[in-house]
């Protein structure tokens, strides 16, 4: 009994080891190719648990996901004879695992072949394409044509489907960059000079218009001031005439005082001599001698002679 149990244990252990080395799984992200002595025998695309003959059969897993690789920068001459340095990238997917393994075996070999075909395709296509197309929305059609040609020439023989080809960077060669930048700086300097000249011209126009408006407004203000001043002086004269006409003697006295005030100004004016002359005609008069009524200066009445003894 113990012998049978031991044999059963050995058989179970051997079966477990055999199953461990023969079982394998395939997940959603990969496809599997079962090789027998290096030759493909089966292609497994569905995920699950599978078995193989240990030591006789091997398994190669291929990625089902979208893969991509970058093409190194390369200089191209465009249709308008301009030189550019373009780096691009390719997105692809393995759709036929068996063909891919038989032709390329690894993604490195496939990408190397596709990269060389991509560079020759871009060289041919860009040779007839001007710079304006690359820098505009027309580039999408150019990329679609390159993708189709790349699929026909390099992808289908490898069991690959090219999903997209795009430019990663488009630059000018170093020897042309400085010349282009110098030209751009010159154009911007010309535009700036034109804008400054237009601004200066506009400033002169605005200043001239403002000066003209200022002269017109000042002239109008002076005219109105002269009219108002004349009207004021006429009104003042009328008031003076109406006021002084009531008392000519007082008017004569007032005007004489004004003349003295204007003529004898300052602190260093000294008068020496008798106040004779028409200018000083009021100097020798007593204010009490001015009659109050109509303003005329009345002469002092001669006192009546005293009555003497008869």
C-alpha positions in Angstrom: 0.0 0.0 0.0 2.8 2.3 0.9 4.5 1.5 -2.3 1.5 2.4 -4.4 1.1 5.6 -2.5 4.7 6.5 -3.2 4.4 5.7 -6.9 1.2 7.8 -7.1 3.0 10.7 -5.4 5.9 10.4 -7.8 3.5 10.3 -10.8 1.6 13.3 -9.5 4.8 15.3 -9.0 6.0 14.4 -12.5 2.6 15.4 -13.9 2.7 18.7 -12.0 6.2 19.4 -13.3 5.2 18.4 -16.8 2.2 20.7 -16.7 4.3 23.5 -15.3 6.7 23.4 -18.2 4.0 22.8 -20.9 1.3 25.2 -19.8 1.4 28.9 -20.8 -1.1 31.8 -21.0 -1.8 34.4 -23.7 -3.2 37.8 -22.5 -5.2 40.4 -24.3 -2.1 42.5 -25.3 -0.2 39.7 -27.1 -0.5 37.0 -29.7 1.5 33.8 -29.4 3.3 31.7 -32.1 4.1 28.1 -31.1 7.4 26.9 -32.6 8.4 23.3 -33.0 12.1 23.0 -33.5 12.1 26.7 -34.6 9.4 26.3 -37.1 6.0 28.1 -36.6 3.2 25.6 -36.0 0.3 27.5 -34.4 -0.8 31.1 -34.0 -2.8 31.9 -30.9 -4.7 35.2 -30.9 -7.3 34.5 -28.3 -6.4 35.0 -24.7 -6.5 31.9 -22.5 -4.5 29.0 -21.1 -2.7 26.7 -23.6 -0.2 23.8 -23.5 2.8 22.9 -25.5 5.2 20.0 -25.8 8.0 20.8 -23.4 11.5 20.8 -24.8 10.1 20.4 -28.3 7.9 23.4 -28.7 8.6 27.0 -27.8 6.4 30.1 -27.6 7.0 33.6 -29.0 4.8 36.5 -27.9 4.1 39.4 -30.2 2.6 42.7 -29.1 -0.9 43.5 -30.3 -0.9 47.1 -29.2 -0.2 50.1 -31.3 3.6 50.6 -31.5 5.6 53.5 -32.7 9.2 54.5 -33.5 10.9 57.8 -34.3 12.9 58.4 -37.5 16.1 60.4 -36.9 16.3 63.9 -38.3 17.2 64.1 -42.0 17.8 67.0 -44.3 15.5 67.3 -47.3 15.5 69.7 -50.3 11.9 70.9 -50.9 10.2 71.7 -54.2 11.0 75.4 -53.9 14.7 74.6 -53.3 14.5 75.3 -49.6 16.4 73.0 -47.2 14.7 71.7 -44.0 15.6 69.1 -41.4 12.7 66.8 -40.6 12.3 64.2 -37.9 9.1 62.0 -38.1 7.5 59.1 -36.2 5.4 56.1 -37.3 2.6 54.4 -35.5 1.9 50.8 -36.5 0.3 47.6 -35.4 1.1 43.9 -36.1 -2.0 42.4 -37.9 -0.5 39.2 -39.2 1.7 37.6 -36.5 2.8 34.6 -38.6 3.9 36.8 -41.6 5.6 39.2 -39.2 7.6 36.4 -37.5 8.6 34.7 -40.8 9.8 38.0 -42.4 11.1 40.2 -39.5 11.0 38.0 -36.4 11.5 41.0 -34.2 10.2 44.6 -34.1 13.7 46.0 -34.3 14.3 44.4 -37.7 10.8 45.5 -39.0 11.3 49.1 -37.8 14.7 49.3 -39.4 13.3 48.3 -42.8 10.3 50.6 -42.4 12.6 53.5 -41.4 14.7 53.2 -44.6 11.6 53.0 -46.8 10.2 56.0 -44.9 13.2 58.1 -45.6 13.3 57.3 -49.3 9.5 58.0 -49.5 9.9 61.4 -47.8 12.8 62.2 -50.1 10.7 61.6 -53.2 7.5 63.2 -51.9 9.1 66.3 -50.4 11.2 66.9 -53.5 7.9 68.1 -55.2 6.4 69.8 -52.2 7.0 73.5 -51.4 7.5 74.9 -47.9 4.0 76.5 -47.9 2.4 73.0 -48.1 4.3 71.7 -45.1 3.4 74.8 -43.0 -0.3 74.7 -44.0 -3.3 72.4 -43.5 -2.3 70.6 -46.8 0.3 68.7 -44.9 -2.4 66.3 -43.7 -2.9 65.0 -47.2 0.8 64.7 -47.7 1.0 62.6 -44.6 -1.9 60.4 -45.7 -0.1 59.8 -49.1 3.2 58.9 -47.3 1.3 56.5 -44.9 -0.3 54.7 -47.9 2.9 54.4 -49.8 4.7 53.2 -46.7 2.0 50.6 -46.2 2.3 49.3 -49.7 6.1 49.2 -49.9 7.1 48.1 -46.4 4.2 47.3 -44.0 2.2 44.7 -45.9 5.2 42.4 -46.6 5.9 42.4 -42.8 2.3 41.7 -41.8 2.1 45.3 -40.3 -0.5 48.0 -40.7 0.8 51.6 -40.7 -1.7 53.7 -38.8 -0.1 57.1 -39.0 3.0 59.0 -40.1 3.6 62.5 -38.7 6.4 65.1 -38.6 7.8 65.4 -35.2 9.9 68.5 -36.0 10.6 70.7 -39.0 13.6 72.9 -38.6 16.0 74.8 -40.8 19.6 73.7 -41.2 21.9 75.5 -38.9 23.7 77.3 -41.7 20.4 78.7 -43.0 18.8 79.7 -39.6 20.9 82.8 -39.0 20.2 84.1 -42.5 16.5 83.5 -42.1 16.6 85.2 -38.7 18.5 88.2 -40.1 15.9 88.5 -42.8 13.1 88.3 -40.3 14.8 91.0 -38.1 15.2 93.2 -41.2 11.6 92.8 -42.1 10.4 93.6 -38.6 12.7 96.6 -38.4 11.2 97.9 -41.7 7.7 97.4 -40.4 8.6 99.1 -37.1 10.1 102.1 -39.0 7.0 102.3 -41.1 4.8 102.3 -38.0 7.0 105.0 -36.4 6.9 107.1 -39.5 3.1 106.8 -39.7 2.8 107.6 -36.0 5.1 110.7 -36.4 3.0 111.9 -39.4 -0.2 111.4 -37.5 1.3 113.2 -34.5 2.2 116.2 -36.7 -1.3 116.3 -38.1 -2.9 116.1 -34.7 -0.5 118.9 -33.4 -1.2 121.1 -36.4 -5.0 120.6 -36.0 -4.7 121.3 -32.3 -2.6 124.5 -33.0 -5.2 125.6 -35.5 -8.0 125.0 -33.1 -6.1 126.9 -30.4 -5.5 129.9 -32.7 -9.2 129.9 -33.7 -10.4 129.6 -30.1 -8.0 132.3 -28.9 -9.0 134.6 -31.7 -12.7 134.0 -30.8 -12.0 134.6 -27.2 -10.1 137.8 -27.9 -13.0 139.0 -30.1 -15.5 138.2 -27.4 -13.3 139.8 -24.8 -12.9 143.0 -26.9 -16.7 143.1 -27.5 -17.4 142.6 -23.8 -14.7 145.1 -22.8 -16.1 147.7 -25.2 -19.6 147.1 -24.0 -18.3 147.4 -20.4 -16.4 150.5 -21.1 -19.4 152.0 -22.9 -21.6 151.1 -19.9 -19.0 152.6 -17.5 -18.8 155.8 -19.6 -22.6 156.0 -19.6 -22.7 155.6 -15.9 -19.9 158.1 -15.4 -21.5 160.6 -17.6 -24.9 160.1 -15.9 -23.3 160.3 -12.4 -20.9 163.1 -13.0 -23.3 165.1 -15.2 -25.2 165.8 -12.0 -22.2 167.6 -10.5 -19.6 168.9 -13.0 -17.5 170.5 -10.3 -17.2 167.3 -8.4 -16.3 165.4 -11.6 -13.6 168.0 -12.3 -12.3 167.5 -8.8 -12.4 163.7 -9.0 -10.6 163.5 -12.4 -7.9 165.8 -11.0 -7.4 163.5 -8.1 -7.1 160.5 -10.5 -4.5 162.4 -12.6 -2.5 163.1 -9.4 -2.7 159.5 -8.3 -1.4 158.3 -11.7 1.2 161.0 -12.0 2.6 161.1 -8.5 3.3 157.3 -8.0 6.0 155.7 -6.0 7.7 156.5 -2.7 10.4 158.6 -4.2 8.2 161.3 -5.7 8.9 164.7 -4.1 7.4 168.0 -5.1 9.2 171.2 -4.3 7.8 174.5 -5.1 4.5 176.3 -5.0 1.5 174.4 -6.2 0.8 176.6 -9.2 -0.6 175.6 -12.5 -3.8 174.0 -13.6 -2.6 170.6 -12.3 -2.5 171.9 -8.8 -5.5 174.1 -9.0 -7.1 172.4 -6.0 -4.0 172.5 -3.7 -4.7 176.0 -2.3 -8.4 175.4 -1.6 -10.0 174.4 1.6 -12.4 171.5 1.5 -14.8 173.5 3.5 -15.1 176.0 0.7 -16.8 173.5 -1.5 -20.5 174.1 -1.6 -22.5 171.0 -1.0 -25.5 171.6 -3.3 -24.7 171.2 -7.0 -21.0 170.6 -6.3 -19.7 174.0 -7.6 -17.2 175.7 -5.4 -18.7 178.8 -3.9 -16.7 181.8 -3.0 -16.7 182.8 0.6 -19.2 185.5 1.4 -17.8 188.9 2.2 -18.7 189.7 5.7 -21.0 192.7 6.0 -19.3 195.8 7.3 -19.9 196.4 10.9 -22.2 199.3 11.5 -20.3 202.2 12.9 -21.5 204.9 15.0 -23.6 207.2 13.2 
